[in-house]
Amino acid sequence: MLMLRAWDLEQYIDVFQNEGKDITCLNILTEDMMKELVPKIGHRAKLKANVDEWRKVLDLTNDTQTTFMMDISSPLNLDVESPTTLSLGSDTGFILSPSDSDISITPLDSSVNQ
């Protein structure tokens, strides 16, 4: 497990593997599980601190992911407002603004998501 090596806890790699623990289990480790896997208090404190940080990263990642859902049961109606801006129709509330490298999607109401 690379995380244990990065956290200077590589001596516990075999223990984690023997118990079937991998990177997907880090977020759900309880303090009792940590105590069983890592009996030395100092090493366990290091593991707990790193797992807590790992959880913050996962939470941050999950919080920043946004999924846009569109109703595809009816055709998308594009109204051209200017040569550089397309409205996705009044019912969607978004504007597409193409640039040289990408397309940005901006809410029609600038107060949305602020």
Backbone as XML, in Angstrom:
<?xml version="1.0"?>
<chain id="A" units="angstrom">
  <residue number="1" name="MET">
    <atom name="N" x="0.853" y="-1.184" z="0.000"/>
    <atom name="CA" x="0.000" y="0.000" z="0.000"/>
    <atom name="C" x="0.890" y="1.236" z="0.000"/>
  </residue>
  <residue number="2" name="LEU">
    <atom name="N" x="0.818" y="1.998" z="-1.068"/>
    <atom name="CA" x="1.679" y="3.165" z="-1.220"/>
    <atom name="C" x="1.422" y="4.241" z="-0.168"/>
  </residue>
  <residue number="3" name="MET">
    <atom name="N" x="0.194" y="4.349" z="0.298"/>
    <atom name="CA" x="-0.120" y="5.378" z="1.292"/>
    <atom name="C" x="0.678" y="5.130" z="2.569"/>
  </residue>
  <residue number="4" name="LEU">
    <atom name="N" x="0.754" y="3.885" z="3.006"/>
    <atom name="CA" x="1.504" y="3.576" z="4.224"/>
    <atom name="C" x="2.983" y="3.893" z="4.036"/>
  </residue>
  <residue number="5" name="ARG">
    <atom name="N" x="3.492" y="3.629" z="2.852"/>
    <atom name="CA" x="4.896" y="3.946" z="2.571"/>
    <atom name="C" x="5.100" y="5.465" z="2.594"/>
  </residue>
  <residue number="6" name="ALA">
    <atom name="N" x="4.189" y="6.199" z="1.995"/>
    <atom name="CA" x="4.289" y="7.666" z="1.965"/>
    <atom name="C" x="4.186" y="8.256" z="3.368"/>
  </residue>
  <residue number="7" name="TRP">
    <atom name="N" x="3.453" y="7.591" z="4.252"/>
    <atom name="CA" x="3.271" y="8.065" z="5.625"/>
    <atom name="C" x="4.335" y="7.516" z="6.575"/>
  </residue>
  <residue number="8" name="ASP">
    <atom name="N" x="5.351" y="6.872" z="6.022"/>
    <atom name="CA" x="6.450" y="6.287" z="6.794"/>
    <atom name="C" x="5.955" y="5.210" z="7.763"/>
  </residue>
  <residue number="9" name="LEU">
    <atom name="N" x="4.988" y="4.426" z="7.289"/>
    <atom name="CA" x="4.427" y="3.318" z="8.072"/>
    <atom name="C" x="4.487" y="2.014" z="7.270"/>
  </residue>
  <residue number="10" name="GLU">
    <atom name="N" x="5.523" y="1.876" z="6.443"/>
    <atom name="CA" x="5.608" y="0.710" z="5.559"/>
    <atom name="C" x="5.713" y="-0.618" z="6.310"/>
  </residue>
  <residue number="11" name="GLN">
    <atom name="N" x="6.113" y="-0.598" z="7.569"/>
    <atom name="CA" x="6.209" y="-1.843" z="8.337"/>
    <atom name="C" x="4.839" y="-2.490" z="8.555"/>
  </residue>
  <residue number="12" name="TYR">
    <atom name="N" x="3.745" y="-1.734" z="8.269"/>
    <atom name="CA" x="2.397" y="-2.265" z="8.455"/>
    <atom name="C" x="1.741" y="-2.707" z="7.144"/>
  </residue>
  <residue number="13" name="ILE">
    <atom name="N" x="2.464" y="-2.633" z="6.052"/>
    <atom name="CA" x="1.894" y="-3.021" z="4.754"/>
    <atom name="C" x="1.402" y="-4.465" z="4.793"/>
  </residue>
  <residue number="14" name="ASP">
    <atom name="N" x="2.235" y="-5.375" z="5.285"/>
    <atom name="CA" x="1.829" y="-6.792" z="5.354"/>
    <atom name="C" x="0.620" y="-6.989" z="6.255"/>
  </residue>
  <residue number="15" name="VAL">
    <atom name="N" x="0.567" y="-6.275" z="7.364"/>
    <atom name="CA" x="-0.569" y="-6.384" z="8.289"/>
    <atom name="C" x="-1.855" y="-5.975" z="7.571"/>
  </residue>
  <residue number="16" name="PHE">
    <atom name="N" x="-1.819" y="-4.848" z="6.869"/>
    <atom name="CA" x="-3.002" y="-4.371" z="6.146"/>
    <atom name="C" x="-3.397" y="-5.374" z="5.066"/>
  </residue>
  <residue number="17" name="GLN">
    <atom name="N" x="-2.420" y="-5.887" z="4.319"/>
    <atom name="CA" x="-2.724" y="-6.848" z="3.256"/>
    <atom name="C" x="-3.295" y="-8.143" z="3.827"/>
  </residue>
  <residue number="18" name="ASN">
    <atom name="N" x="-2.729" y="-8.639" z="4.933"/>
    <atom name="CA" x="-3.236" y="-9.869" z="5.553"/>
    <atom name="C" x="-4.664" y="-9.717" z="6.065"/>
  </residue>
  <residue number="19" name="GLU">
    <atom name="N" x="-5.031" y="-8.502" z="6.446"/>
    <atom name="CA" x="-6.396" y="-8.232" z="6.934"/>
    <atom name="C" x="-7.340" y="-7.799" z="5.812"/>
  </residue>
  <residue number="20" name="GLY">
    <atom name="N" x="-6.837" y="-7.797" z="4.571"/>
    <atom name="CA" x="-7.681" y="-7.429" z="3.431"/>
    <atom name="C" x="-7.967" y="-5.945" z="3.340"/>
  </residue>
  <residue number="21" name="LYS">
    <atom name="N" x="-7.139" y="-5.127" z="3.953"/>
    <atom name="CA" x="-7.327" y="-3.673" z="3.918"/>
    <atom name="C" x="-6.527" y="-3.102" z="2.750"/>
  </residue>
  <residue number="22" name="ASP">
    <atom name="N" x="-7.155" y="-2.226" z="2.009"/>
    <atom name="CA" x="-6.471" y="-1.523" z="0.935"/>
    <atom name="C" x="-6.868" y="-0.055" z="0.982"/>
  </residue>
  <residue number="23" name="ILE">
    <atom name="N" x="-6.504" y="0.687" z="-0.031"/>
    <atom name="CA" x="-6.743" y="2.138" z="-0.021"/>
    <atom name="C" x="-8.232" y="2.470" z="0.096"/>
  </residue>
  <residue number="24" name="THR">
    <atom name="N" x="-9.088" y="1.592" z="-0.407"/>
    <atom name="CA" x="-10.528" y="1.864" z="-0.333"/>
    <atom name="C" x="-11.066" y="1.753" z="1.092"/>
  </residue>
  <residue number="25" name="CYS">
    <atom name="N" x="-10.310" y="1.100" z="1.966"/>
    <atom name="CA" x="-10.743" y="0.929" z="3.359"/>
    <atom name="C" x="-10.302" y="2.072" z="4.268"/>
  </residue>
  <residue number="26" name="LEU">
    <atom name="N" x="-9.366" y="2.891" z="3.816"/>
    <atom name="CA" x="-8.824" y="3.930" z="4.693"/>
    <atom name="C" x="-9.897" y="4.858" z="5.238"/>
  </residue>
  <residue number="27" name="ASN">
    <atom name="N" x="-10.846" y="5.221" z="4.401"/>
    <atom name="CA" x="-11.875" y="6.177" z="4.809"/>
    <atom name="C" x="-12.832" y="5.604" z="5.853"/>
  </residue>
  <residue number="28" name="ILE">
    <atom name="N" x="-12.913" y="4.282" z="5.959"/>
    <atom name="CA" x="-13.872" y="3.682" z="6.885"/>
    <atom name="C" x="-13.212" y="3.021" z="8.088"/>
  </residue>
  <residue number="29" name="LEU">
    <atom name="N" x="-11.908" y="3.191" z="8.240"/>
    <atom name="CA" x="-11.224" y="2.637" z="9.408"/>
    <atom name="C" x="-11.715" y="3.317" z="10.685"/>
  </residue>
  <residue number="30" name="THR">
    <atom name="N" x="-12.095" y="2.520" z="11.649"/>
    <atom name="CA" x="-12.468" y="3.065" z="12.952"/>
    <atom name="C" x="-11.226" y="3.090" z="13.844"/>
  </residue>
  <residue number="31" name="GLU">
    <atom name="N" x="-11.331" y="3.777" z="14.969"/>
    <atom name="CA" x="-10.202" y="3.806" z="15.900"/>
    <atom name="C" x="-9.901" y="2.412" z="16.450"/>
  </residue>
  <residue number="32" name="ASP">
    <atom name="N" x="-10.935" y="1.600" z="16.659"/>
    <atom name="CA" x="-10.708" y="0.228" z="17.117"/>
    <atom name="C" x="-9.946" y="-0.585" z="16.074"/>
  </residue>
  <residue number="33" name="MET">
    <atom name="N" x="-10.308" y="-0.408" z="14.800"/>
    <atom name="CA" x="-9.592" y="-1.109" z="13.731"/>
    <atom name="C" x="-8.128" y="-0.670" z="13.689"/>
  </residue>
  <residue number="34" name="MET">
    <atom name="N" x="-7.913" y="0.641" z="13.820"/>
    <atom name="CA" x="-6.545" y="1.161" z="13.814"/>
    <atom name="C" x="-5.747" y="0.582" z="14.972"/>
  </residue>
  <residue number="35" name="LYS">
    <atom name="N" x="-6.394" y="0.472" z="16.123"/>
    <atom name="CA" x="-5.722" y="-0.061" z="17.313"/>
    <atom name="C" x="-5.303" y="-1.517" z="17.082"/>
  </residue>
  <residue number="36" name="GLU">
    <atom name="N" x="-6.160" y="-2.265" z="16.412"/>
    <atom name="CA" x="-5.862" y="-3.667" z="16.140"/>
    <atom name="C" x="-4.757" y="-3.799" z="15.082"/>
  </residue>
  <residue number="37" name="LEU">
    <atom name="N" x="-4.804" y="-2.967" z="14.055"/>
    <atom name="CA" x="-3.823" y="-3.047" z="12.969"/>
    <atom name="C" x="-2.463" y="-2.485" z="13.366"/>
  </residue>
  <residue number="38" name="VAL">
    <atom name="N" x="-2.477" y="-1.410" z="14.159"/>
    <atom name="CA" x="-1.244" y="-0.702" z="14.522"/>
    <atom name="C" x="-1.187" y="-0.581" z="16.044"/>
  </residue>
  <residue number="39" name="PRO">
    <atom name="N" x="-0.562" y="-1.553" z="16.709"/>
    <atom name="CA" x="-0.575" y="-1.559" z="18.170"/>
    <atom name="C" x="0.289" y="-0.485" z="18.833"/>
  </residue>
  <residue number="40" name="LYS">
    <atom name="N" x="1.314" y="-0.008" z="18.166"/>
    <atom name="CA" x="2.180" y="1.011" z="18.773"/>
    <atom name="C" x="1.479" y="2.371" z="18.742"/>
  </residue>
  <residue number="41" name="ILE">
    <atom name="N" x="1.417" y="3.006" z="19.895"/>
    <atom name="CA" x="0.665" y="4.262" z="20.036"/>
    <atom name="C" x="1.177" y="5.352" z="19.096"/>
  </residue>
  <residue number="42" name="GLY">
    <atom name="N" x="2.480" y="5.525" z="19.020"/>
    <atom name="CA" x="3.040" y="6.570" z="18.156"/>
    <atom name="C" x="2.723" y="6.346" z="16.695"/>
  </residue>
  <residue number="43" name="HIS">
    <atom name="N" x="2.863" y="5.107" z="16.243"/>
    <atom name="CA" x="2.549" y="4.786" z="14.853"/>
    <atom name="C" x="1.056" y="4.947" z="14.574"/>
  </residue>
  <residue number="44" name="ARG">
    <atom name="N" x="0.247" y="4.533" z="15.549"/>
    <atom name="CA" x="-1.205" y="4.661" z="15.396"/>
    <atom name="C" x="-1.614" y="6.136" z="15.331"/>
  </residue>
  <residue number="45" name="ALA">
    <atom name="N" x="-0.972" y="6.978" z="16.127"/>
    <atom name="CA" x="-1.270" y="8.420" z="16.089"/>
    <atom name="C" x="-0.919" y="8.991" z="14.721"/>
  </residue>
  <residue number="46" name="LYS">
    <atom name="N" x="0.206" y="8.533" z="14.161"/>
    <atom name="CA" x="0.616" y="8.983" z="12.830"/>
    <atom name="C" x="-0.393" y="8.508" z="11.775"/>
  </residue>
  <residue number="47" name="LEU">
    <atom name="N" x="-0.824" y="7.246" z="11.895"/>
    <atom name="CA" x="-1.823" y="6.710" z="10.969"/>
    <atom name="C" x="-3.122" y="7.505" z="11.071"/>
  </residue>
  <residue number="48" name="LYS">
    <atom name="N" x="-3.584" y="7.745" z="12.301"/>
    <atom name="CA" x="-4.852" y="8.472" z="12.494"/>
    <atom name="C" x="-4.779" y="9.877" z="11.913"/>
  </residue>
  <residue number="49" name="ALA">
    <atom name="N" x="-3.689" y="10.587" z="12.151"/>
    <atom name="CA" x="-3.539" y="11.944" z="11.616"/>
    <atom name="C" x="-3.572" y="11.933" z="10.095"/>
  </residue>
  <residue number="50" name="ASN">
    <atom name="N" x="-2.889" y="10.969" z="9.499"/>
    <atom name="CA" x="-2.864" y="10.887" z="8.036"/>
    <atom name="C" x="-4.207" y="10.455" z="7.462"/>
  </residue>
  <residue number="51" name="VAL">
    <atom name="N" x="-4.878" y="9.528" z="8.119"/>
    <atom name="CA" x="-6.204" y="9.104" z="7.648"/>
    <atom name="C" x="-7.195" y="10.264" z="7.767"/>
  </residue>
  <residue number="52" name="ASP">
    <atom name="N" x="-7.108" y="11.034" z="8.853"/>
    <atom name="CA" x="-7.983" y="12.210" z="8.995"/>
    <atom name="C" x="-7.770" y="13.196" z="7.852"/>
  </residue>
  <residue number="53" name="GLU">
    <atom name="N" x="-6.519" y="13.435" z="7.486"/>
    <atom name="CA" x="-6.223" y="14.322" z="6.349"/>
    <atom name="C" x="-6.740" y="13.725" z="5.049"/>
  </residue>
  <residue number="54" name="TRP">
    <atom name="N" x="-6.573" y="12.413" z="4.885"/>
    <atom name="CA" x="-7.059" y="11.713" z="3.698"/>
    <atom name="C" x="-8.573" y="11.888" z="3.580"/>
  </residue>
  <residue number="55" name="ARG">
    <atom name="N" x="-9.284" y="11.783" z="4.698"/>
    <atom name="CA" x="-10.740" y="11.961" z="4.693"/>
    <atom name="C" x="-11.120" y="13.379" z="4.280"/>
  </residue>
  <residue number="56" name="LYS">
    <atom name="N" x="-10.361" y="14.370" z="4.730"/>
    <atom name="CA" x="-10.629" y="15.761" z="4.346"/>
    <atom name="C" x="-10.467" y="15.942" z="2.849"/>
  </residue>
  <residue number="57" name="VAL">
    <atom name="N" x="-9.433" y="15.331" z="2.287"/>
    <atom name="CA" x="-9.214" y="15.421" z="0.838"/>
    <atom name="C" x="-10.382" y="14.775" z="0.097"/>
  </residue>
  <residue number="58" name="LEU">
    <atom name="N" x="-10.812" y="13.609" z="0.556"/>
    <atom name="CA" x="-11.946" y="12.942" z="-0.088"/>
    <atom name="C" x="-13.213" y="13.776" z="0.015"/>
  </residue>
  <residue number="59" name="ASP">
    <atom name="N" x="-13.464" y="14.356" z="1.189"/>
    <atom name="CA" x="-14.639" y="15.206" z="1.369"/>
    <atom name="C" x="-14.577" y="16.425" z="0.465"/>
  </residue>
  <residue number="60" name="LEU">
    <atom name="N" x="-13.417" y="17.048" z="0.377"/>
    <atom name="CA" x="-13.242" y="18.217" z="-0.479"/>
    <atom name="C" x="-13.478" y="17.852" z="-1.930"/>
  </residue>
  <residue number="61" name="THR">
    <atom name="N" x="-12.937" y="16.730" z="-2.340"/>
    <atom name="CA" x="-13.112" y="16.269" z="-3.717"/>
    <atom name="C" x="-14.582" y="16.016" z="-4.013"/>
  </residue>
  <residue number="62" name="ASN">
    <atom name="N" x="-15.270" y="15.354" z="-3.101"/>
    <atom name="CA" x="-16.692" y="15.064" z="-3.301"/>
    <atom name="C" x="-17.533" y="16.332" z="-3.299"/>
  </residue>
  <residue number="63" name="ASP">
    <atom name="N" x="-17.159" y="17.316" z="-2.480"/>
    <atom name="CA" x="-17.917" y="18.563" z="-2.411"/>
    <atom name="C" x="-17.748" y="19.416" z="-3.658"/>
  </residue>
  <residue number="64" name="THR">
    <atom name="N" x="-16.618" y="19.313" z="-4.342"/>
    <atom name="CA" x="-16.371" y="20.180" z="-5.490"/>
    <atom name="C" x="-16.842" y="19.577" z="-6.797"/>
  </residue>
  <residue number="65" name="GLN">
    <atom name="N" x="-17.228" y="18.322" z="-6.781"/>
    <atom name="CA" x="-17.732" y="17.719" z="-8.004"/>
    <atom name="C" x="-19.168" y="18.167" z="-8.213"/>
  </residue>
  <residue number="66" name="THR">
    <atom name="N" x="-19.466" y="18.650" z="-9.426"/>
    <atom name="CA" x="-20.807" y="19.100" z="-9.747"/>
    <atom name="C" x="-21.303" y="18.336" z="-10.967"/>
  </residue>
  <residue number="67" name="THR">
    <atom name="N" x="-22.503" y="17.867" z="-10.887"/>
    <atom name="CA" x="-23.094" y="17.151" z="-12.004"/>
    <atom name="C" x="-24.231" y="17.997" z="-12.556"/>
  </residue>
  <residue number="68" name="PHE">
    <atom name="N" x="-24.195" y="18.222" z="-13.849"/>
    <atom name="CA" x="-25.263" y="18.954" z="-14.506"/>
    <atom name="C" x="-26.214" y="17.951" z="-15.120"/>
  </residue>
  <residue number="69" name="MET">
    <atom name="N" x="-27.480" y="18.061" z="-14.773"/>
    <atom name="CA" x="-28.498" y="17.179" z="-15.313"/>
    <atom name="C" x="-29.345" y="17.979" z="-16.285"/>
  </residue>
  <residue number="70" name="MET">
    <atom name="N" x="-29.586" y="17.426" z="-17.449"/>
    <atom name="CA" x="-30.430" y="18.092" z="-18.435"/>
    <atom name="C" x="-31.551" y="17.139" z="-18.819"/>
  </residue>
  <residue number="71" name="ASP">
    <atom name="N" x="-32.718" y="17.695" z="-19.084"/>
    <atom name="CA" x="-33.849" y="16.913" z="-19.544"/>
    <atom name="C" x="-33.633" y="16.606" z="-21.021"/>
  </residue>
  <residue number="72" name="ILE">
    <atom name="N" x="-33.421" y="15.338" z="-21.346"/>
    <atom name="CA" x="-33.172" y="14.983" z="-22.744"/>
    <atom name="C" x="-34.420" y="14.411" z="-23.406"/>
  </residue>
  <residue number="73" name="SER">
    <atom name="N" x="-35.557" y="14.527" z="-22.741"/>
    <atom name="CA" x="-36.790" y="14.012" z="-23.327"/>
    <atom name="C" x="-37.294" y="14.905" z="-24.450"/>
  </residue>
  <residue number="74" name="SER">
    <atom name="N" x="-36.858" y="16.161" z="-24.464"/>
    <atom name="CA" x="-37.231" y="17.058" z="-25.561"/>
    <atom name="C" x="-35.958" y="17.623" z="-26.171"/>
  </residue>
  <residue number="75" name="PRO">
    <atom name="N" x="-36.009" y="18.011" z="-27.450"/>
    <atom name="CA" x="-34.798" y="18.525" z="-28.098"/>
    <atom name="C" x="-34.286" y="19.790" z="-27.414"/>
  </residue>
  <residue number="76" name="LEU">
    <atom name="N" x="-32.980" y="19.964" z="-27.420"/>
    <atom name="CA" x="-32.353" y="21.149" z="-26.846"/>
    <atom name="C" x="-32.560" y="22.306" z="-27.803"/>
  </residue>
  <residue number="77" name="ASN">
    <atom name="N" x="-33.089" y="23.407" z="-27.292"/>
    <atom name="CA" x="-33.373" y="24.576" z="-28.113"/>
    <atom name="C" x="-32.288" y="25.615" z="-27.876"/>
  </residue>
  <residue number="78" name="LEU">
    <atom name="N" x="-31.425" y="25.839" z="-28.868"/>
    <atom name="CA" x="-30.353" y="26.817" z="-28.740"/>
    <atom name="C" x="-30.774" y="28.113" z="-29.406"/>
  </residue>
  <residue number="79" name="ASP">
    <atom name="N" x="-30.789" y="29.203" z="-28.649"/>
    <atom name="CA" x="-31.093" y="30.520" z="-29.176"/>
    <atom name="C" x="-29.803" y="31.313" z="-29.239"/>
  </residue>
  <residue number="80" name="VAL">
    <atom name="N" x="-29.429" y="31.780" z="-30.420"/>
    <atom name="CA" x="-28.199" y="32.540" z="-30.572"/>
    <atom name="C" x="-28.459" y="33.970" z="-30.141"/>
  </residue>
  <residue number="81" name="GLU">
    <atom name="N" x="-27.719" y="34.425" z="-29.095"/>
    <atom name="CA" x="-27.862" y="35.786" z="-28.598"/>
    <atom name="C" x="-26.800" y="36.709" z="-29.191"/>
  </residue>
  <residue number="82" name="SER">
    <atom name="N" x="-25.630" y="36.190" z="-29.445"/>
    <atom name="CA" x="-24.551" y="36.957" z="-30.052"/>
    <atom name="C" x="-23.614" y="35.967" z="-30.719"/>
  </residue>
  <residue number="83" name="PRO">
    <atom name="N" x="-22.650" y="36.426" z="-31.503"/>
    <atom name="CA" x="-21.744" y="35.489" z="-32.164"/>
    <atom name="C" x="-20.918" y="34.633" z="-31.191"/>
  </residue>
  <residue number="84" name="THR">
    <atom name="N" x="-20.758" y="35.088" z="-29.935"/>
    <atom name="CA" x="-19.907" y="34.341" z="-29.016"/>
    <atom name="C" x="-20.653" y="33.712" z="-27.853"/>
  </residue>
  <residue number="85" name="THR">
    <atom name="N" x="-21.980" y="33.864" z="-27.790"/>
    <atom name="CA" x="-22.736" y="33.344" z="-26.659"/>
    <atom name="C" x="-23.969" y="32.601" z="-27.150"/>
  </residue>
  <residue number="86" name="LEU">
    <atom name="N" x="-24.237" y="31.450" z="-26.590"/>
    <atom name="CA" x="-25.443" y="30.687" z="-26.894"/>
    <atom name="C" x="-26.234" y="30.520" z="-25.609"/>
  </residue>
  <residue number="87" name="SER">
    <atom name="N" x="-27.536" y="30.731" z="-25.687"/>
    <atom name="CA" x="-28.389" y="30.468" z="-24.543"/>
    <atom name="C" x="-28.952" y="29.068" z="-24.708"/>
  </residue>
  <residue number="88" name="LEU">
    <atom name="N" x="-28.989" y="28.306" z="-23.653"/>
    <atom name="CA" x="-29.557" y="26.962" z="-23.714"/>
    <atom name="C" x="-31.071" y="26.993" z="-23.533"/>
  </residue>
  <residue number="89" name="GLY">
    <atom name="N" x="-31.638" y="28.152" z="-23.710"/>
    <atom name="CA" x="-33.081" y="28.286" z="-23.561"/>
    <atom name="C" x="-33.430" y="28.777" z="-22.171"/>
  </residue>
  <residue number="90" name="SER">
    <atom name="N" x="-34.538" y="29.485" z="-22.067"/>
    <atom name="CA" x="-34.898" y="30.096" z="-20.794"/>
    <atom name="C" x="-35.191" y="29.066" z="-19.712"/>
  </residue>
  <residue number="91" name="ASP">
    <atom name="N" x="-35.569" y="27.844" z="-20.113"/>
    <atom name="CA" x="-35.911" y="26.850" z="-19.103"/>
    <atom name="C" x="-34.684" y="26.195" z="-18.469"/>
  </residue>
  <residue number="92" name="THR">
    <atom name="N" x="-33.496" y="26.333" z="-19.067"/>
    <atom name="CA" x="-32.312" y="25.719" z="-18.463"/>
    <atom name="C" x="-31.596" y="26.663" z="-17.526"/>
  </residue>
  <residue number="93" name="GLY">
    <atom name="N" x="-31.627" y="27.970" z="-17.819"/>
    <atom name="CA" x="-30.980" y="28.946" z="-16.959"/>
    <atom name="C" x="-29.475" y="29.040" z="-17.109"/>
  </residue>
  <residue number="94" name="PHE">
    <atom name="N" x="-28.902" y="28.536" z="-18.224"/>
    <atom name="CA" x="-27.463" y="28.586" z="-18.432"/>
    <atom name="C" x="-27.108" y="29.179" z="-19.785"/>
  </residue>
  <residue number="95" name="ILE">
    <atom name="N" x="-25.917" y="29.775" z="-19.859"/>
    <atom name="CA" x="-25.377" y="30.320" z="-21.103"/>
    <atom name="C" x="-24.077" y="29.594" z="-21.409"/>
  </residue>
  <residue number="96" name="LEU">
    <atom name="N" x="-23.893" y="29.191" z="-22.664"/>
    <atom name="CA" x="-22.620" y="28.617" z="-23.110"/>
    <atom name="C" x="-21.781" y="29.728" z="-23.714"/>
  </residue>
  <residue number="97" name="SER">
    <atom name="N" x="-20.529" y="29.852" z="-23.296"/>
    <atom name="CA" x="-19.620" y="30.863" z="-23.833"/>
    <atom name="C" x="-18.361" y="30.169" z="-24.342"/>
  </residue>
  <residue number="98" name="PRO">
    <atom name="N" x="-18.274" y="29.889" z="-25.637"/>
    <atom name="CA" x="-17.089" y="29.212" z="-26.153"/>
    <atom name="C" x="-15.891" y="30.153" z="-26.208"/>
  </residue>
  <residue number="99" name="SER">
    <atom name="N" x="-14.711" y="29.609" z="-25.954"/>
    <atom name="CA" x="-13.468" y="30.344" z="-26.135"/>
    <atom name="C" x="-12.583" y="29.513" z="-27.040"/>
  </residue>
  <residue number="100" name="ASP">
    <atom name="N" x="-11.331" y="29.921" z="-27.214"/>
    <atom name="CA" x="-10.427" y="29.176" z="-28.076"/>
    <atom name="C" x="-10.175" y="27.763" z="-27.565"/>
  </residue>
  <residue number="101" name="SER">
    <atom name="N" x="-10.168" y="27.560" z="-26.244"/>
    <atom name="CA" x="-9.773" y="26.267" z="-25.716"/>
    <atom name="C" x="-10.880" y="25.495" z="-25.012"/>
  </residue>
  <residue number="102" name="ASP">
    <atom name="N" x="-11.952" y="26.167" z="-24.582"/>
    <atom name="CA" x="-12.989" y="25.445" z="-23.867"/>
    <atom name="C" x="-14.311" y="26.192" z="-23.922"/>
  </residue>
  <residue number="103" name="ILE">
    <atom name="N" x="-15.312" y="25.618" z="-23.334"/>
    <atom name="CA" x="-16.632" y="26.238" z="-23.257"/>
    <atom name="C" x="-16.974" y="26.396" z="-21.792"/>
  </residue>
  <residue number="104" name="SER">
    <atom name="N" x="-17.334" y="27.600" z="-21.395"/>
    <atom name="CA" x="-17.752" y="27.805" z="-20.014"/>
    <atom name="C" x="-19.268" y="27.867" z="-19.956"/>
  </residue>
  <residue number="105" name="ILE">
    <atom name="N" x="-19.819" y="27.348" z="-18.872"/>
    <atom name="CA" x="-21.266" y="27.372" z="-18.654"/>
    <atom name="C" x="-21.525" y="28.303" z="-17.491"/>
  </residue>
  <residue number="106" name="THR">
    <atom name="N" x="-22.296" y="29.342" z="-17.744"/>
    <atom name="CA" x="-22.561" y="30.367" z="-16.746"/>
    <atom name="C" x="-24.057" y="30.443" z="-16.488"/>
  </residue>
  <residue number="107" name="PRO">
    <atom name="N" x="-24.476" y="30.475" z="-15.218"/>
    <atom name="CA" x="-25.902" y="30.650" z="-14.930"/>
    <atom name="C" x="-26.386" y="32.006" z="-15.462"/>
  </residue>
  <residue number="108" name="LEU">
    <atom name="N" x="-27.591" y="32.046" z="-16.024"/>
    <atom name="CA" x="-28.160" y="33.303" z="-16.487"/>
    <atom name="C" x="-28.292" y="34.276" z="-15.322"/>
  </residue>
  <residue number="109" name="ASP">
    <atom name="N" x="-28.710" y="33.797" z="-14.168"/>
    <atom name="CA" x="-28.808" y="34.592" z="-12.972"/>
    <atom name="C" x="-27.450" y="34.505" z="-12.268"/>
  </residue>
  <residue number="110" name="SER">
    <atom name="N" x="-26.679" y="35.594" z="-12.265"/>
    <atom name="CA" x="-25.317" y="35.536" z="-11.726"/>
    <atom name="C" x="-25.280" y="35.270" z="-10.232"/>
  </residue>
  <residue number="111" name="SER">
    <atom name="N" x="-26.407" y="35.367" z="-9.531"/>
    <atom name="CA" x="-26.421" y="35.093" z="-8.099"/>
    <atom name="C" x="-26.510" y="33.603" z="-7.800"/>
  </residue>
  <residue number="112" name="VAL">
    <atom name="N" x="-26.754" y="32.762" z="-8.814"/>
    <atom name="CA" x="-26.857" y="31.315" z="-8.611"/>
    <atom name="C" x="-25.495" y="30.769" z="-8.230"/>
  </residue>
  <residue number="113" name="ASN">
    <atom name="N" x="-25.447" y="29.913" z="-7.226"/>
    <atom name="CA" x="-24.225" y="29.234" z="-6.755"/>
    <atom name="C" x="-23.174" y="30.189" z="-6.221"/>
  </residue>
  <residue number="114" name="GLN">
    <atom name="N" x="-23.547" y="31.312" z="-5.653"/>
    <atom name="CA" x="-22.558" y="32.215" z="-5.060"/>
    <atom name="C" x="-22.744" y="32.269" z="-3.584"/>
  </residue>
</chain>
